[in-house]
Amino acid sequence: MRSGGETAVACGGSRLSWQDLLETTGRIEDALGQLAAPGARIGISTRQPYEAIRLVLAVARSGRVAVVADPGQAGFSVADLRAALAVRFWSLAALEAALEARGAGALVAGKARHEPARPNASDPFYIGLTSGSTGRPKAFQRSHGSWLTSFAACEDAFGLTRADRVAVPGSLAHSLHLFGALHALHMGARLDLSAGFRPRGILKTMRAAGTTVLYATPTQLDLLLRAARADRLTFPGVRRVLLSGAKWHGSGDTAADVFPAARFHEFYGTSETSFIATRAADDPPASVGRPFPGVEVDIRDDAGRSLAPGAPGLIHVSSAMLFDGYVLGGDPDTRREGGWLSVGDQGFVDDGGRLHLLGRRSRMLVCAGVNVFAEEIEAVLLRHDRVAACAVFGRPDPLRGQRIIAAIRARDGSVSPDVLRRHCQAFLDPIKVPRAFHLVEDWPLTAGGKADLVTLAQRIERLEKVT
């Protein structure tokens, strides 16, 4: 981090200079040194991001492990986490009270009294929580080295520097946004956070801050673009838009109207793997691009045999950015074999070395004996200009095994199921065309800004029973 009086972190009306950030971080480290043993897990709620980012920094620098969560959002309550992970949630006020109870002085005044031992690259620093696409809660652990390597990969791939001003509008409970926030501060770049995802408020903040880099999921970008177009706003100062969390099916021309000087970098990765691949402007839109430097990709069949280019199979990844493992729950699709990791994503590598995603194994539907990836159908639906968002599910069917159903969020409120059916018939095999389309107006999102598939599946189940 850098020092000085320039703004380091801003959130709403709150500002923290680099000097204040360093001093505050040091005092929190000092408090942790008195209240928690090295390596202890420190729970941090993300509901107050301006406070959370300071706590995460201090915990990481002090050799403790930050358990970063929005309790309840990932299927965990505070009580669940306390019992399962032996973690206590701390706030700045709780640290202050604990120090006062010990007669150790105030957290808000004075300088740190000692320099804590710095962690090693292999030491854990972060535990993130996710319910994934299946709703099964799990907690994954990352090391200092895995994210430091990821920071370097991000800077090299996207040309980020300390002169940038980085906007992270999503919840820090999602690893994409926490990564973007910590990376900004690691570089010495200004960081702008948001206490909630309100598109007009975020755009106002970006304009005032002079944002040059935006981290977002495709859903968040779509909502920001809609708000910007409605208010006729443009942001010529934004030079990079970094997109991950799902495949982006938006219009580059439309996005360029709002961010005329920006390069849009779509990258593929997971909480368990960090960066895997990024798509260049000349790569086929259907691909997720070529692997990052230092990342190896191998496509294997179920027997573990490597497959030739063009042949679909399980994507396996090897790099210095892989996670340590799950510390709570797990995922049956995640497999580790030596230095290789698969999270259950299916895909293939083309003759040009570009990776293509077919979908997550856990979301594969079997309809009349045919394997169908929900993501393939979603990609086709998103090509229709009346579809703002969609999700595809399978419902039990005595004849076909599974009946394919689509949940749709329509642009401007409505779209005919017959129109969508004809659209799908033009691009998909008949067996893959959804049998029913359900319009969902109040589209649920996870804390990370992606479609909440668990909630959507529950809604579709109820709608199917009614119809």
C-alpha positions in Angstrom: 0.0 0.0 0.0 1.1 3.6 -0.5 1.0 6.4 2.0 -0.2 10.0 2.0 -3.3 12.1 2.1 -5.0 11.0 -1.1 -8.1 8.9 -0.9 -7.5 5.2 -0.6 -11.0 3.9 0.1 -14.4 5.5 -0.3 -17.9 4.1 0.3 -20.9 6.4 0.3 -20.0 9.6 2.1 -17.0 8.0 4.0 -13.4 8.5 2.9 -10.1 7.1 4.2 -6.7 8.4 3.1 -3.7 6.1 2.6 -2.1 7.4 5.7 -5.3 6.8 7.7 -5.7 3.4 6.2 -2.2 2.3 7.2 -2.6 3.7 10.7 -6.0 2.1 11.2 -4.8 -1.2 9.8 -1.9 -1.1 12.2 -4.1 -0.5 15.2 -6.4 -3.3 14.2 -3.4 -5.6 13.8 -2.3 -4.6 17.3 -5.7 -5.4 18.7 -5.8 -8.8 17.0 -2.4 -9.5 18.5 -3.9 -9.1 22.0 -7.2 -10.8 21.4 -6.5 -13.7 19.0 -3.7 -16.2 18.5 -1.8 -16.3 15.2 -3.6 -18.4 12.6 -7.0 -17.8 14.4 -10.1 -17.4 12.2 -11.6 -14.0 12.4 -15.2 -13.6 11.2 -16.0 -10.4 9.2 -19.4 -9.4 8.1 -19.6 -7.7 4.7 -22.8 -5.8 5.4 -20.7 -2.7 6.2 -18.1 -2.9 3.4 -16.2 0.3 4.5 -15.5 -1.4 7.8 -15.1 -4.9 6.4 -12.2 -4.0 4.0 -10.1 -2.6 6.8 -10.7 -5.6 8.9 -9.8 -8.0 6.1 -6.6 -6.1 5.5 -5.6 -6.2 9.1 -6.4 -9.8 9.5 -4.4 -10.8 6.4 -1.4 -8.7 7.4 -1.4 -10.1 11.0 -1.2 -13.7 10.1 -4.8 -14.5 11.0 -7.5 -16.0 8.6 -10.4 -13.8 7.5 -13.7 -15.6 7.3 -15.6 -13.1 5.0 -19.3 -13.6 4.8 -22.7 -12.0 4.7 -24.3 -14.3 7.3 -27.5 -15.9 6.0 -26.7 -15.1 2.3 -24.8 -18.3 1.6 -26.9 -20.6 3.7 -24.9 -20.1 6.9 -26.0 -18.3 10.1 -23.5 -16.7 12.5 -24.3 -19.6 14.9 -23.6 -22.1 12.1 -20.2 -20.6 11.3 -19.2 -20.3 15.0 -19.9 -23.9 15.5 -18.6 -25.3 12.2 -15.5 -23.2 11.8 -14.6 -22.2 15.3 -14.8 -18.6 14.3 -15.9 -15.4 16.1 -17.3 -12.5 14.2 -15.6 -9.2 15.0 -16.5 -5.6 14.3 -14.5 -2.5 15.0 -16.9 -1.7 17.9 -16.5 -5.3 19.3 -12.7 -5.0 19.1 -12.9 -1.6 20.9 -15.0 -3.1 23.7 -12.8 -6.1 24.1 -9.7 -3.9 24.4 -11.4 -1.6 26.9 -12.5 -4.7 29.0 -8.8 -5.7 29.2 -7.7 -2.2 30.0 -5.6 -2.2 26.9 -6.5 1.2 25.6 -8.6 2.5 22.7 -8.5 1.2 19.1 -9.3 4.5 17.6 -6.3 6.4 19.1 -2.6 5.9 19.3 -0.2 3.9 17.2 0.3 0.1 17.0 2.6 -1.1 19.8 4.3 -3.9 18.0 5.0 -5.2 14.5 3.3 -8.6 14.1 5.1 -11.5 12.4 4.3 -11.4 8.7 2.7 -14.6 7.1 4.3 -16.8 4.6 3.0 -17.3 1.0 1.7 -20.8 1.9 -0.2 -19.6 5.0 -4.0 -19.3 4.7 -5.5 -15.8 4.8 -9.1 -16.1 3.6 -12.1 -18.4 3.9 -15.0 -17.6 1.6 -18.5 -19.0 1.7 -20.7 -20.0 -1.2 -23.8 -22.1 -1.8 -22.8 -22.5 -5.5 -25.3 -23.4 -8.1 -26.8 -26.3 -6.2 -27.5 -24.5 -2.9 -25.1 -26.8 -0.9 -23.2 -24.6 1.5 -19.4 -24.8 1.4 -16.4 -22.9 2.6 -13.2 -22.7 0.7 -9.7 -21.6 1.8 -7.1 -19.6 -0.1 -3.5 -18.9 0.7 -1.6 -15.6 0.5 0.5 -16.9 -2.4 -2.5 -18.0 -4.5 -3.9 -14.4 -4.5 -0.5 -12.7 -4.8 0.1 -14.8 -7.9 -3.4 -13.9 -9.1 -2.7 -10.2 -8.5 0.3 -10.4 -10.8 -1.6 -12.3 -13.5 -4.4 -9.7 -13.4 -2.0 -6.7 -13.8 -0.2 -8.4 -16.7 -3.4 -9.5 -18.5 -5.4 -6.3 -18.1 -2.7 -3.6 -17.8 -3.8 -2.3 -14.4 -1.7 0.2 -12.5 -1.6 2.2 -9.2 -2.9 5.2 -11.2 -6.2 3.5 -11.7 -9.4 4.2 -9.8 -11.2 0.9 -9.2 -15.0 0.6 -8.7 -16.2 -2.6 -7.0 -20.0 -2.4 -6.8 -20.7 -5.9 -5.6 -20.7 -7.5 -2.1 -17.3 -8.3 -0.6 -18.9 -11.7 0.4 -18.3 -12.7 -3.3 -14.7 -13.6 -4.0 -14.7 -11.7 -7.3 -15.4 -8.4 -5.6 -13.2 -9.1 -2.6 -10.4 -9.9 -5.0 -10.9 -6.7 -7.0 -11.0 -4.6 -3.8 -7.9 -6.1 -2.2 -6.0 -6.0 -5.5 -6.7 -2.3 -5.9 -5.3 -1.6 -2.5 -2.3 -3.9 -3.1 -1.5 -1.9 -6.2 -2.0 1.4 -4.4 -5.0 2.3 -6.5 -8.0 4.2 -5.2 -10.9 1.9 -4.3 -14.6 2.8 -4.4 -17.1 0.4 -2.7 -20.9 0.3 -2.6 -23.0 -0.6 0.5 -25.7 -2.0 -1.9 -26.2 -2.6 -5.6 -28.2 0.5 -6.6 -27.2 1.2 -10.3 -27.9 4.9 -10.3 -26.1 5.5 -7.1 -23.1 3.4 -8.3 -23.0 5.4 -11.6 -23.0 8.7 -9.6 -20.1 7.4 -7.5 -18.2 6.4 -10.5 -18.6 9.8 -12.1 -17.5 11.6 -8.9 -14.6 9.3 -8.4 -13.3 9.4 -11.9 -13.4 5.6 -12.1 -11.1 4.0 -14.7 -11.6 0.3 -13.9 -14.9 -1.5 -13.2 -15.3 -5.0 -11.8 -18.7 -6.6 -12.4 -20.6 -9.7 -13.2 -22.5 -9.7 -16.5 -25.8 -9.2 -14.7 -24.4 -6.2 -12.8 -23.1 -4.7 -16.0 -26.4 -5.1 -17.8 -28.2 -3.3 -15.0 -25.6 -0.5 -15.0 -25.9 -0.1 -18.7 -29.7 0.1 -18.5 -29.5 2.8 -15.9 -26.8 4.8 -17.8 -28.8 4.7 -21.0 -32.0 5.7 -19.3 -30.2 8.8 -17.9 -28.1 9.3 -21.0 -24.8 9.0 -19.2 -21.4 8.1 -20.7 -18.1 7.4 -18.9 -15.2 8.2 -21.2 -12.7 7.9 -18.4 -13.4 4.1 -17.8 -10.6 2.2 -19.7 -11.2 -1.3 -18.4 -14.3 -3.3 -17.6 -13.5 -6.7 -16.0 -16.3 -9.3 -16.3 -16.6 -12.7 -14.6 -19.0 -14.9 -12.8 -20.9 -16.0 -16.0 -20.7 -15.8 -19.7 -21.4 -12.3 -21.0 -24.0 -12.3 -23.8 -24.5 -8.5 -23.9 -24.0 -6.2 -26.9 -20.5 -4.8 -27.2 -21.9 -1.9 -29.3 -24.4 -1.0 -26.6 -21.8 -1.2 -23.8 -19.4 1.0 -25.9 -22.1 3.7 -26.0 -21.8 4.0 -22.2 -18.1 3.2 -21.9 -16.7 4.5 -25.2 -13.0 4.2 -24.3 -13.2 1.0 -22.4 -11.8 -2.4 -23.3 -14.0 -5.2 -22.0 -12.1 -8.1 -20.6 -14.2 -11.3 -20.0 -12.4 -13.9 -17.9 -13.2 -17.4 -16.7 -12.3 -18.6 -13.3 -13.8 -20.0 -10.1 -13.4 -19.4 -6.4 -11.4 -22.6 -6.2 -9.1 -22.0 -9.2 -8.8 -18.2 -9.5 -8.0 -17.2 -13.1 -8.2 -19.8 -15.8 -8.7 -18.1 -19.2 -9.5 -14.7 -20.7 -11.0 -13.9 -24.1 -9.4 -11.5 -26.5 -11.3 -9.3 -28.9 -10.4 -11.6 -31.8 -11.4 -14.9 -30.0 -14.7 -16.5 -31.0 -17.5 -15.2 -28.8 -18.5 -18.7 -27.9 -15.1 -19.3 -26.2 -13.7 -18.1 -22.9 -10.4 -17.5 -24.5 -6.9 -18.8 -23.9 -5.4 -19.8 -20.6 -3.6 -17.1 -18.5 0.2 -17.4 -18.5 1.2 -20.0 -15.9 -2.1 -21.8 -16.2 -2.3 -25.3 -17.8 -5.6 -26.7 -19.0 -6.2 -30.4 -19.8 -9.5 -31.9 -21.0 -10.0 -35.4 -19.7 -12.7 -38.1 -19.9 -14.2 -39.8 -16.9 -11.4 -42.3 -16.8 -8.8 -39.5 -16.5 -7.4 -39.8 -20.0 -6.4 -36.6 -21.8 -8.5 -35.8 -24.9 -7.6 -34.4 -28.2 -8.6 -30.8 -29.3 -12.3 -30.6 -30.1 -13.2 -33.5 -27.9 -15.5 -32.5 -24.9 -14.7 -33.6 -21.3 -13.9 -32.4 -17.8 -11.8 -29.3 -17.6 -8.7 -29.8 -15.4 -6.5 -26.9 -14.3 -3.0 -26.6 -12.9 -1.5 -23.4 -11.7 0.0 -21.6 -8.6 -3.4 -19.9 -8.0 -5.4 -23.0 -6.9 -7.2 -23.0 -3.5 -6.1 -25.0 -0.5 -9.4 -27.0 -0.2 -12.8 -26.9 1.5 -12.9 -26.4 5.2 -16.6 -26.8 5.5 -18.9 -28.8 3.2 -17.7 -29.6 -0.2 -18.7 -30.4 -3.8 -18.8 -33.9 -5.3 -17.8 -32.4 -8.7 -14.5 -31.0 -7.3 -11.7 -33.4 -7.9 -8.0 -33.0 -7.1 -5.4 -35.2 -8.7 -1.8 -34.2 -7.9 -1.4 -30.7 -9.1 -4.6 -30.8 -11.2 -8.0 -29.6 -10.1 -11.5 -29.9 -11.7 -14.6 -28.3 -10.4 -16.9 -30.2 -12.7 -17.0 -27.8 -15.6 -17.2 -29.5 -19.0 -15.7 -28.1 -22.2 -13.1 -28.5 -24.9 -10.1 -26.8 -26.4 -10.2 -25.9 -30.1 -7.3 -26.2 -32.6 -6.3 -22.6 -31.8 -5.8 -23.4 -28.1 -9.0 -21.5 -27.0 -11.1 -23.0 -24.2 -14.9 -23.5 -24.7 -17.3 -24.0 -21.8 -20.2 -26.4 -22.2 -21.5 -26.2 -18.7 -21.3 -27.4 -15.1 -21.8 -31.1 -14.7 -24.1 -30.5 -11.8 -26.4 -28.5 -14.2 -26.5 -31.1 -16.9 -30.0 -32.4 -17.8 -30.8 -35.8 -19.2 -33.8 -35.6 -21.5 -34.9 -38.6 -23.5 -31.4 -40.1 -22.9 -29.6 -37.0 -24.3 -27.2 -35.0 -22.2 -28.2 -31.3 -22.3 -26.3 -28.5 -20.7 -28.5 -25.8 -19.3 -25.9 -23.2 -20.2 -26.2 -24.0 -23.9 -29.9 -23.2 -23.9 -29.4 -20.1 -21.8 -26.9 -18.8 -24.3 -29.4 -19.1 -27.1 -32.2 -17.5 -25.1 -29.9 -14.5 -24.3 -29.5 -13.9 -28.0 -33.1 -12.7 -28.2 -33.3 -9.0 -27.7 -36.4 -9.3 -25.4 -34.5 -11.5 -22.9 -32.6 -9.7 -20.2 -31.8 -12.8 -18.1 -32.7 -16.4 -18.0 -32.1 -19.7 -16.2 -32.9 -23.2 -17.4 -34.0 -26.2 -15.1 -35.1 -29.7 -15.4 -38.3 -31.0 -13.9 -39.2 -34.7 -13.4 -41.0 -36.2 -16.4 -42.2 -39.8 -16.6 -41.7 -39.9 -20.4 -38.5 -38.0 -21.0 -36.8 -38.3 -17.6 -36.5 -34.5 -17.3 -38.7 -31.8 -18.8 -36.8 -28.6 -19.7 -38.2 -25.4 -18.2 -36.9 -21.8 -18.7 -37.2 -18.9 -16.3 -37.2 -15.6 -18.1 -36.7 -11.9 -17.1 -38.0 -10.0 -20.1 -36.8 -6.5 -21.1 -39.6 -4.0 -20.6 -41.8 -6.6 -18.8 -43.1 -9.1 -21.3 -42.3 -11.5 -24.1 -44.4 -14.2 -25.6 -43.5 -17.9 -24.9 -44.4 -18.7 -28.5 -41.8 -16.2 -29.7 -39.2 -17.7 -27.4 -40.1 -21.2 -28.5 -39.6 -20.3 -32.2 -36.3 -18.6 -31.4 -35.0 -21.7 -29.6 -36.2 -24.0 -32.5 -34.1 -22.0 -34.9 -30.9 -22.7 -33.0 -31.4 -25.8 -30.9 -32.1 -29.5 -31.5 -35.8 -30.2 -30.8 -35.0 -32.2 -27.6 -33.3 -29.1 -26.2 -36.1 -26.6 -26.7 -37.8 -25.8 -23.4 -41.3 -27.1 -22.9 -42.4 -24.2 -20.8 -41.3 -20.5 -20.3 -42.1 -18.7 -17.1 -41.7 -15.0 -16.8 -40.1 -13.8 -13.5 -40.3 -10.1 -12.8 -38.5 -9.9 -9.5 -35.3 -11.6 -10.6 -33.4 -12.8 -7.5 -29.6 -12.3 -7.4 -27.0 -13.7 -5.1 -24.8 -11.4 -3.0 -22.2 -11.7 -5.8 -24.6 -10.4 -8.5 -25.3 -13.6 -10.3 -28.7 -15.2 -10.8 -29.8 -17.0 -7.6 -30.5 -20.4 -9.2 -31.7 -22.0 -5.9 -34.4 -19.4 -5.4 -35.4 -19.5 -9.1 -35.7 -23.3 -9.0 -38.0 -23.0 -6.0 -40.2 -20.4 -7.8 -40.3 -22.5 -11.0 -41.4 -25.5 -9.0 -44.3 -23.6 -7.5 -45.3 -22.2 -10.9 -45.2 -25.6 -12.4 -47.5 -26.9 -9.7 -50.0 -24.1 -10.4 -50.0 -24.6 -14.1 
